[in-house]
Every structure is written in C-alpha cells, then in structure tokens.
C-alpha cells in the first residue's frame, strides 16, 4: 500500500486530540454531503422537468413539419408524397390545416387556431394521450371538435353539451366593401373532448376533422397548410430534415421539433446550466471547510510530520498525505450524499413525496449522466481543495 495513502487513512479515521479539529472535520464532511445531495437532486429535478416538458411537446408537435416558405398553404402533389415515402425512416405522415379563427359560444368570443387533422393524426403525435375530459375526435359523427382546457374555461365550454354548439368563424378573403352581416365563413361543432398541456398549447388549438377545415376555408382537394411527419427513430430527425429539405427544394421549410420549439429548448437548457453553476458555487464554498479542516490537521500533526521527515519521508510525500486525506474526506461525503440523493429520487418517482398539484407529483428522473456530472464535479473540486490546503507544507514549516 502507498505510504502516504496509508497515513492519510489513519489520520482520517483517528480522532484528533483537539476536539475543535474533530468538529471542523465533521462540519466539512456535512457540507460535502449536503452539497453533493443538493446538486444531484437539482439535476435530477431538471431532468424530470425536461422529460415532462418533452412529453407535452410530443402531444403538441410532430418530429418534422413541412410548411410553405412563402404563403400559408401548399399543394400536396404526388411528387411531394413520393419524396416523403422514399425515406424508410419515416413511419407515417399526415397533412394538416391550420388557421387563425374566431370562436363564439354563449355570447363569449375568443381568438384561437383550428387544426384540421385526419384519422391517422394520432400516429403522428400523442395528442390523444393528453385528453383530460371526454374523448378524441369521433370520425363516425359530423362536426365534432376537441379544444384546449384554457379555451374551454374562457368560453365556459362543456363537453358533449348539445344544447348550443361552438361557432367557428373565418373572415372571407377579398378587398373592397365588406358586408358585416356576411363577412365570415362559419361552421358549428360539438366539443367531445378537452386536451391538457402547457398553458400556451391549451389556449391555442381547436382540433376538427380535416375535411371540415378544408370546407370552412374553401381549400382545394390537395391544398393543405402543413405536412406533419412521424419518424421511426427521433434521433434521425436532423438528418432526415436536411435530406427532405434538399429533396423538396427552397419553396418548402422543413423543421424538426427542436427547431419548432427553439426558444423553449434554449430556456430549459439554460436554466439547467445556471442551476448547475449556482450549486457548484455552493459546493466550492462548502469545500473551504475542507481546506480549513486539512490546514488545522496539518498544524495539529506538526510534530508527527517532523518525525516522519526525520525518518526520511520527503516533503512531497508529506504533502501527498494531506492531499489523500482531503480527497478521501470529499469522496466519502459525496458517496453518502449521492446515496441519500438516489434514494430520494427513486422514492419521489414511486410515491410522489413532493407534489406540484394534488394529482401531479414533481417530476424527477434518475440519469447516469447526472451521477457522473456530480462525481466529476465533487472529486475535481475536492482534489483542488486538498491541493490548496497541502501547499502550506514546506521544509521550513516542518523544521520549525
């Protein structure tokens, strides 16, 4: 066994004759435990929040979306269909019609978007999995619709309330004089379900049948506003999007889910990074206790060090003793903190100890990447702290 490592272990596990040093060492250990525990919990919390947020995006957006570079609509030709079908990585695709509309219900008005979708749309996104009340669109019945909960609250909409339909209105295109009594294309729908999600998503869409949206907007048979695509493997999204863009040409805009929600992804990743920096700073402050504990130990063991030096131990080896001691102190504290942290994460996932609402536990996610980040952060900072503390040792200090 390495001589310096052996002495460091003895110093670590043996109580000092000075009780103050024992107390300082315990405080330093506690600081490392709490710091590593907090960092791991925060990273796991953000991982859970990211996973939860991404699951909401799975309901809101497809893996890839194709829209017109100019104008609001595109003509879905056989050439475009064949270009999409030529990619084996594409599991399914569906045209959709989106348009800003006026909603009217029981003398209340709201501005939102309609989204006309086909029967296979639930293969493209997981919108049917976030239905909070009622059911997804029933294509066996005419003029059914699914709205966001926020829209329903604003308009006091009820599900399957057949006494009064929801009126959807779209301004008629054209110039010149507009007859106010006949300025809109209109259709009435019955709400059969309400979907949940982010506040922005809940207040954005009313989903209706594709053909109903086409008739409302007076679209041609092959006219649509976008094509939404589901991939067999989402990891291929960037590659497939680039290849599709090259194949379809500059008249089309091909965007991945990340590009459609670029601001959201940037915000959540920035928050995660900033939180990591803040808690790393807290750990650095906690490690000052480790530096103080090692320096106090060096002073307390000065006579022992003089003896070791007289027996032939080099200054470098003596320094190495306290580097090992500080490093071991940090690693042991980190191990205890991570053990508690991992236990709390799994308990939260299983039992929901901390709740956001009565029905929604705070999302957490165990990740080996987070574990590695904490281990690398704590061990690196612990080694630096031990190195700083041991730098006090030199030949003149020992011989005094």
C-alpha positions in Angstrom: 0.0 0.0 0.0 1.2 3.5 -0.8 2.8 5.0 2.4 1.2 8.5 2.0 -2.3 6.9 1.4 -1.9 4.6 4.5 -1.0 7.6 6.8 -3.8 9.6 5.3 -6.4 6.9 6.1 -5.1 6.7 9.7 -5.4 10.5 10.1 -8.9 10.4 8.6 -10.3 7.7 10.8 -8.4 8.6 14.0 -9.9 11.3 16.3 -7.6 14.3 16.9 -6.6 15.2 20.5 -8.0 18.6 19.7 -11.8 18.5 19.9 -12.2 21.6 17.8 -10.5 19.9 14.8 -12.9 17.0 15.1 -15.9 19.4 15.0 -14.4 21.3 12.0 -13.9 17.9 10.2 -17.5 16.9 10.8 -18.8 20.3 9.6 -16.6 19.9 6.4 -18.0 16.4 5.9 -21.6 17.6 6.4 -21.0 20.4 3.9 -19.8 18.0 1.2 -22.8 15.6 1.9 -25.4 18.4 1.6 -23.7 19.9 -1.4 -23.5 16.7 -3.4 -27.0 15.7 -2.3 -28.4 19.1 -3.4 -26.6 19.1 -6.7 -27.8 15.6 -7.6 -31.4 16.4 -6.6 -31.4 19.6 -8.6 -30.0 17.9 -11.7 -32.5 15.0 -11.3 -35.3 17.5 -10.9 -34.4 19.4 -14.1 -34.0 16.0 -15.9 -37.5 15.1 -14.8 -38.9 18.5 -15.7 -37.2 18.3 -19.2 -38.7 14.8 -19.7 -42.1 16.0 -18.6 -42.0 19.1 -20.8 -40.8 17.0 -23.8 -43.7 14.6 -23.3 -46.1 17.6 -23.6 -44.3 18.6 -26.8 -44.9 15.1 -28.1 -48.6 15.8 -28.0 -48.2 19.3 -29.5 -45.7 18.9 -32.3 -44.6 16.2 -34.8 -41.0 15.0 -35.3 -40.8 17.0 -38.5 -43.1 19.6 -40.0 -43.1 20.8 -43.6 -44.7 24.2 -44.4 -44.5 26.7 -47.3 -41.6 29.1 -47.4 -43.9 31.8 -48.7 -47.7 32.0 -48.3 -50.0 30.0 -46.0 -50.7 26.8 -47.9 -49.0 24.2 -50.1 -50.3 21.9 -52.8 -49.7 18.3 -51.8 -48.8 16.7 -55.1 -47.9 13.1 -55.8 -44.3 14.2 -56.2 -44.2 15.5 -52.7 -45.9 12.4 -51.3 -43.4 10.1 -53.2 -40.5 12.2 -51.9 -41.7 11.7 -48.3 -42.4 8.0 -48.8 -38.9 7.4 -50.2 -37.5 7.7 -46.7 -37.6 4.4 -44.8 -37.1 6.3 -41.5 -40.5 8.0 -41.9 -43.1 5.9 -40.1 -46.1 8.0 -41.1 -47.2 11.4 -42.3 -50.4 13.4 -42.5 -51.4 16.8 -44.0 -53.0 19.3 -41.6 -54.8 22.6 -42.0 -54.1 25.4 -39.5 -55.8 28.8 -39.5 -56.5 31.6 -37.0 -60.2 31.8 -36.3 -62.8 33.5 -34.2 -64.7 31.3 -31.7 -68.1 32.1 -30.4 -70.1 30.4 -27.7 -72.9 31.6 -25.4 -72.2 35.3 -26.2 -68.5 34.9 -25.5 -65.7 35.3 -28.0 -62.1 34.1 -28.3 -59.4 34.0 -30.9 -57.6 30.7 -31.4 -56.5 28.3 -34.2 -58.3 25.5 -35.8 -56.3 22.4 -36.7 -57.9 20.1 -39.3 -56.5 16.6 -38.9 -57.1 13.2 -40.5 -57.8 9.8 -38.8 -54.1 8.8 -38.7 -53.1 12.0 -36.9 -52.8 10.1 -33.6 -50.0 8.2 -35.2 -48.1 11.5 -35.8 -48.4 13.0 -32.3 -49.6 11.7 -28.9 -52.5 14.2 -28.7 -55.0 11.5 -27.8 -52.9 10.7 -24.7 -53.4 14.1 -23.1 -57.2 14.2 -23.4 -58.2 15.3 -19.9 -62.0 15.2 -20.3 -64.1 13.3 -22.9 -62.6 11.6 -26.0 -60.6 12.3 -29.1 -62.3 13.2 -32.4 -65.0 10.7 -33.4 -65.0 10.5 -37.2 -68.2 8.5 -37.2 -70.1 11.7 -36.3 -70.1 15.0 -38.2 -68.7 18.3 -36.9 -67.0 17.1 -33.7 -64.1 19.0 -32.1 -61.5 18.8 -29.3 -60.4 22.0 -27.6 -57.8 23.0 -25.1 -58.8 23.4 -21.5 -57.8 27.1 -21.3 -60.1 27.8 -24.3 -62.9 25.9 -22.6 -62.5 27.9 -19.4 -62.5 31.2 -21.3 -65.7 30.3 -23.2 -67.3 28.2 -20.5 -67.4 25.3 -22.8 -68.8 21.9 -21.7 -68.0 18.5 -23.2 -70.9 16.9 -25.1 -73.1 19.9 -24.4 -75.5 19.6 -27.3 -77.8 22.5 -26.3 -75.5 25.0 -28.0 -72.7 24.4 -30.5 -69.4 26.2 -30.7 -69.3 28.5 -33.7 -66.0 28.8 -35.7 -65.7 31.8 -38.0 -63.1 32.7 -40.6 -63.0 36.1 -42.4 -63.8 35.8 -46.1 -60.8 36.8 -48.3 -61.2 39.8 -50.6 -60.9 43.5 -50.9 -63.3 46.5 -51.1 -66.6 46.8 -49.3 -67.3 44.1 -46.7 -70.8 43.3 -45.8 -70.7 42.9 -42.0 -73.6 40.5 -42.0 -71.9 38.1 -44.3 -68.2 38.7 -43.6 -67.3 35.2 -42.3 -67.3 31.6 -43.3 -68.9 29.7 -40.4 -69.4 26.2 -39.1 -70.8 24.8 -35.9 -69.1 22.0 -33.9 -69.8 20.0 -30.8 -67.0 19.6 -28.3 -66.3 15.9 -27.5 -63.1 16.3 -25.5 -60.7 18.7 -23.9 -56.9 18.3 -24.0 -54.3 19.4 -21.5 -50.7 20.6 -21.8 -48.8 23.8 -21.4 -50.8 27.0 -21.0 -49.8 28.2 -24.4 -50.8 24.9 -26.0 -54.1 24.7 -24.2 -55.1 28.1 -25.4 -54.1 27.6 -29.0 -56.0 24.9 -30.8 -59.4 23.5 -31.6 -59.0 20.2 -33.4 -61.5 19.4 -36.1 -61.9 16.9 -39.0 -59.6 17.7 -41.9 -62.4 17.8 -44.4 -64.4 20.2 -42.2 -61.5 22.5 -42.1 -61.0 22.3 -45.8 -64.6 23.2 -46.5 -64.5 26.0 -43.9 -61.5 27.6 -45.6 -62.7 26.8 -49.1 -59.5 24.9 -49.8 -58.9 22.7 -52.9 -58.8 18.9 -52.6 -55.0 18.7 -52.5 -54.4 22.0 -50.6 -53.1 22.0 -47.1 -51.1 24.3 -44.8 -48.5 21.8 -43.5 -47.4 18.2 -43.6 -46.5 16.6 -40.3 -44.2 13.6 -40.1 -43.6 10.8 -37.5 -40.1 9.1 -37.6 -39.3 5.6 -36.6 -36.3 6.9 -34.6 -36.4 10.5 -33.4 -32.6 10.6 -33.3 -32.6 10.8 -37.1 -34.7 14.0 -37.2 -31.9 16.4 -38.1 -30.5 14.1 -40.8 -33.9 13.4 -42.4 -34.9 17.0 -42.2 -31.8 18.1 -44.1 -32.3 15.4 -46.7 -36.0 16.3 -47.1 -35.2 20.0 -47.5 -32.7 19.2 -50.2 -35.2 16.9 -52.0 -38.2 19.3 -51.8 -36.3 22.5 -52.6 -36.3 26.1 -51.4 -40.1 26.5 -51.8 -40.6 24.5 -48.6 -39.5 24.9 -45.0 -38.6 21.7 -43.2 -38.3 22.0 -39.4 -37.7 19.5 -36.6 -39.4 19.5 -33.2 -36.4 21.2 -31.7 -36.4 23.9 -34.4 -40.2 24.5 -33.9 -39.6 25.0 -30.2 -36.1 26.5 -30.3 -36.8 29.1 -27.6 -38.3 26.5 -25.2 -35.3 24.2 -25.6 -32.9 27.1 -25.1 -34.7 28.3 -22.0 -34.9 24.9 -20.2 -31.3 24.0 -21.0 -30.1 27.4 -19.9 -32.0 27.1 -16.6 -30.4 23.7 -16.1 -26.9 25.0 -16.7 -27.4 28.1 -14.5 -28.7 25.9 -11.6 -25.7 23.7 -12.0 -23.3 26.7 -11.8 -25.1 28.1 -8.7 -25.0 24.8 -6.8 -21.4 24.2 -7.9 -20.6 27.6 -6.4 -22.3 26.5 -3.1 -20.1 23.3 -3.1 -17.0 25.4 -3.7 -17.9 27.5 -0.6 -18.5 24.3 1.4 -15.1 23.0 0.3 -13.5 25.9 2.1 -14.4 24.0 5.2 -12.4 21.0 3.9 -9.4 23.3 3.3 -9.7 24.7 6.8 -10.0 21.2 8.3 -6.9 20.0 6.5 -4.9 23.1 7.5 -5.9 22.6 11.1 -4.9 18.9 10.9 -1.5 19.9 9.4 -0.9 22.2 12.3 -2.1 19.6 14.8 0.2 16.9 13.4 3.2 19.1 13.0 5.3 17.1 15.5 4.3 13.9 13.7 5.4 15.4 10.4 8.8 16.4 11.9 9.3 12.8 13.0 8.3 11.5 9.5 10.6 13.9 7.9 13.5 12.9 10.2 12.8 9.2 9.2 13.4 10.1 5.6 9.9 11.0 4.3 10.2 13.6 1.6 8.2 16.9 1.7 6.4 15.7 -1.5 5.2 12.5 0.3 4.1 14.5 3.3 2.1 16.8 1.1 0.6 13.7 -0.6 -0.7 12.5 2.8 -3.0 15.6 3.2 -4.0 15.6 -0.5 -5.2 12.0 0.0 -6.9 12.9 3.3 -8.8 15.9 1.7 -9.7 13.8 -1.3 -10.9 10.9 0.8 -12.9 13.2 3.0 -14.6 14.7 -0.1 -15.2 11.3 -1.7 -16.8 9.8 1.4 -19.0 12.8 1.9 -20.0 12.7 -1.8 -20.8 9.0 -1.5 -23.1 9.5 1.5 -24.8 12.5 -0.2 -25.3 10.6 -3.5 -26.7 7.5 -1.7 -29.3 9.7 0.0 -30.0 11.6 -3.2 -30.5 8.4 -5.3 -32.8 7.0 -2.6 -34.9 10.2 -2.5 -35.2 10.3 -6.3 -36.5 6.7 -6.5 -38.9 7.4 -3.6 -40.2 10.5 -5.4 -40.7 8.6 -8.6 -42.6 5.8 -6.9 -44.5 7.5 -4.1 -44.6 11.2 -5.1 -43.4 12.7 -1.8 -43.4 16.2 -3.2 -46.5 17.3 -5.2 -46.9 20.3 -7.6 -50.7 19.8 -7.5 -52.9 17.3 -5.8 -52.7 15.0 -8.8 -49.2 15.9 -10.2 -46.0 14.9 -8.3 -42.9 16.9 -9.0 -41.2 15.1 -11.9 -37.7 13.7 -11.3 -35.6 11.4 -13.5 -32.6 9.3 -12.5 -29.8 9.6 -15.0 -26.3 8.1 -15.0 -25.1 11.3 -16.8 -26.2 13.4 -13.8 -24.4 10.9 -11.5 -21.2 11.2 -13.5 -21.5 15.1 -13.6 -21.8 15.2 -9.7 -18.9 12.7 -9.2 -16.6 14.6 -11.6 -17.6 18.0 -10.1 -17.1 17.0 -6.5 -13.9 14.9 -6.9 -12.3 17.6 -9.1 -13.1 20.4 -6.6 -12.2 18.1 -3.6 -8.8 17.4 -5.2 -8.2 21.1 -5.8 -9.2 22.0 -2.2 -6.8 19.3 -0.8 -4.0 20.5 -3.1 -4.5 24.1 -1.9 -4.5 23.1 1.7 -1.4 20.9 1.4 0.5 23.7 -0.4 1.2 25.2 3.1 3.6 22.4 3.8 7.3 23.0 3.1 10.6 22.2 4.6 10.9 25.3 6.8 7.4 24.7 8.2 8.2 21.1 9.2 11.6 22.0 10.8 10.3 25.0 12.8 
